Amino acid sequence: MTSLNDLPLRDTLVGKLPYGAPQDPVPVSLNVNENTHPIPDEVVDDIVRALAEAVRGVNRYPDREFLELRAALAGYLGHGLTPEQVWAANGSNEVLQQILQAFGGPGRSLLSFTPTYSMYPLLADGTDTTWIPVARPDGYALTPEGVAAALREHQPSVAILCGPNNPTGTVLDREVILAAYDAFDGILVVDEAYQEFDAETETAIALLPGRPRLLVSRTMSKAFAFAGVRVGYLAADPAVVDALRLVRLPYHLSALTQAAATAAIRHADTMLSTVADIRAQRDRLETALTELGYAVHPSGANFLLVDGFANPDATFSALRAQGILIRNLGIDGHLRITAGTEAETTTLIDAVAALGPGGAR
Ligand SMILES: *Cc1c(COP(=O)(O)O)cnc(C)c1O
């Protein structure tokens, strides 16, 4: 057996670890912010019909430009977007990787405000882009002044603002986006993976006109209940899409992915019908945990970052032993919990309450 250390690995990957959120088949899985409600049967049937039709054509390569899907996504996003302004890939992780392949790379940098999505530094590593983490202020909310100062100082090639931010849930003000855009000359990505859960903040897509360096990234993996299919997408200037075409693999979106996603978007209202309930479960969870003595960070997403655990590792393990999986991100005293169905949320609240004040020791 050869070990990784024996292989001529790229220097910049030596000692790095892969993305590794635990993937256990537990009864209550609240650790990766999926929509835990299953897709309604009527939509399942329509997707299966579309897949059956697509399978008949899989002797041929799929549409490399996936124009039908891009038109469907443009229609879903609204704001007068045309298919030329929309791009997609196998999850928004792949979209972000393509952005770094096109605009990052050796000698270039990616800046984001931490704690934030754990994939950003991994995507930087994978593309030999220098990772510049800048700490968020206390309470995690970004300010226009703070963000502009960091971007002016570091002048990164690419900056990502995540709103609502994973793992803190913090919403992103449009003033912060505008200040960021004007503070540097690089590519500004707003990662809106959780946008559909945020009832208050308008999408950054409204800010695209006249801002060719602004890219808005979205995913079907969260509110849209489509994590298993792997579809993420982007709205931006058509020139940005031209740049991403330089680095995408030919035919990167399979015919089956295109068919399934296009069919699902036809049912967008039904696919998103659980969002209000998930928000209600999030708020119920917040109230219950606050009553139990925990401090819950304000969240515009489908998860909560919760402070006040005496020993996060011990509470994580105690819950996992009961078939409940949440997320331990290594932030002092904190754990992150996805809002699930009413029954899942009840199971979780009861289990945390049973551990006593501050959780397991
Ligand atoms: C979950 C998540 C994504 C995307 O995931 P895909 O499944 O690859 O679309 C992107 N950004 C953030 C902040 C996320 O939490």
Ligand as a Chemical Component Dictionary entry (heavy atoms), coordinates in Angstrom:
data_LIG
# 
_chem_comp.id                   LIG 
_chem_comp.type                 NON-POLYMER 
_chem_comp.pdbx_formal_charge   0 
_chem_comp.three_letter_code    LIG 
# 
loop_
_chem_comp_atom.comp_id 
_chem_comp_atom.atom_id 
_chem_comp_atom.alt_atom_id 
_chem_comp_atom.type_symbol 
_chem_comp_atom.charge 
_chem_comp_atom.model_Cartn_x 
_chem_comp_atom.model_Cartn_y 
_chem_comp_atom.model_Cartn_z 
_chem_comp_atom.pdbx_ordinal 
LIG C1 C1 C 0 -24.308 24.598 0.793  1  
LIG C2 C2 C 0 -23.576 25.793 0.333  2  
LIG C3 C3 C 0 -23.204 25.973 -1.001 3  
LIG C4 C4 C 0 -23.424 25.006 -2.046 4  
LIG O1 O1 O 0 -23.495 23.931 -2.293 5  
LIG P1 P1 P 0 -23.785 23.114 -3.618 6  
LIG O2 O2 O 0 -24.522 21.952 -3.092 7  
LIG O3 O3 O 0 -22.451 22.808 -4.184 8  
LIG O4 O4 O 0 -24.605 23.991 -4.507 9  
LIG C5 C5 C 0 -22.578 27.130 -1.394 10 
LIG N1 N1 N 0 -22.324 28.090 -0.518 11 
LIG C6 C6 C 0 -22.654 27.975 0.768  12 
LIG C7 C7 C 0 -22.360 29.078 1.679  13 
LIG C8 C8 C 0 -23.278 26.825 1.229  14 
LIG O5 O5 O 0 -23.581 26.715 2.525  15 
# 
loop_
_chem_comp_bond.comp_id 
_chem_comp_bond.atom_id_1 
_chem_comp_bond.atom_id_2 
_chem_comp_bond.value_order 
_chem_comp_bond.pdbx_ordinal 
LIG C1 C2 SING 1  
LIG C2 C3 SING 2  
LIG C2 C8 DOUB 3  
LIG C3 C4 SING 4  
LIG C3 C5 DOUB 5  
LIG C4 O1 SING 6  
LIG O1 P1 SING 7  
LIG P1 O2 DOUB 8  
LIG P1 O3 SING 9  
LIG P1 O4 SING 10 
LIG C5 N1 SING 11 
LIG N1 C6 DOUB 12 
LIG C6 C7 SING 13 
LIG C6 C8 SING 14 
LIG C8 O5 SING 15 
# 
